[in-house]
Amino acid sequence: MTFQGFKREDFDTFTIDGLDERMKAIQTRIQPKFQEMGLELVDYIAAQVGNEMYLHIAKHARRTVNPPKDTWLAIADNKRGYKKHPHFQIGLFDDHLFMWLALIYELPNKQEIAKSFITSFEKIKQLPDNFVVSLDHMDKNSIPIQDLEMKHLERFRDVKKAEFLIGIHVPAESDLAADGEKLIDTAKETFRTLMPFYQLALQSRN
């Protein structure tokens, strides 16, 4: 089956009331598409990085009451998990799709990674104009790359719960979101553009 992209119904999953009901829709509507998309992207990223990469699809297993506001796939170089490692992410909120290089608070060496990103601040600022930054993976709002300031990276370094995710948003209503082939091409291009920063994060991890 060829990946078909995401329809309005997929984004509307996050308007369904109830944890069980929303999780069932995530599992039936979205996760099969993540599987299709992710398998192609894992191979692509592995070829770019030069070592094996692994696909993880969010299970939201810890949730007992509140239904998830978003869901995602992650691609990392660790088979057991991704949260403690720099990783690539694709996911959906109710109004947009995101593609990130994700550095989240579970990283054990977050300070070292932040310091290397501070040193590379000017290179980060030279990313394409459509790139955005998130400082919290649970917040669907983002900062345009043009508005990124050194203080944001310093906060990432100094605040334990602070995060740094960089990539693009694709509006739910856009033609791109619904075009599977173009969406995968866009993901490849986005992750290729972010690859130097992924490698920088890996070097800082060691």
Number of C-alpha atoms within 10 A of each C-alpha: 5 9 18 16 20 23 17 14 14 19 21 15 23 21 12 13 11 12 14 14 12 20 20 12 17 22 13 12 17 22 19 14 20 24 16 14 22 23 13 14 22 20 16 16 22 16 12 13 16 9 10 14 20 21 25 20 18 15 14 13 6 6 11 9 9 11 18 17 15 22 21 21 21 25 27 23 21 17 12 10 15 23 17 16 23 28 24 28 25 23 19 25 22 19 16 18 21 19 26 26 25 27 28 24 20 16 17 13 16 26 19 16 24 22 17 17 23 20 13 13 15 11 12 19 15 11 16 14 11 12 21 23 24 24 23 19 18 11 11 18 13 18 14 16 21 16 11 16 13 14 10 18 21 16 17 26 23 13 12 14 13 21 24 23 22 27 27 27 23 18 16 22 14 12 15 17 22 17 15 18 16 15 20 19 12 16 22 18 12 19 24 16 14 18 17 14 21 20 13 15 24 15 12 17 16 8
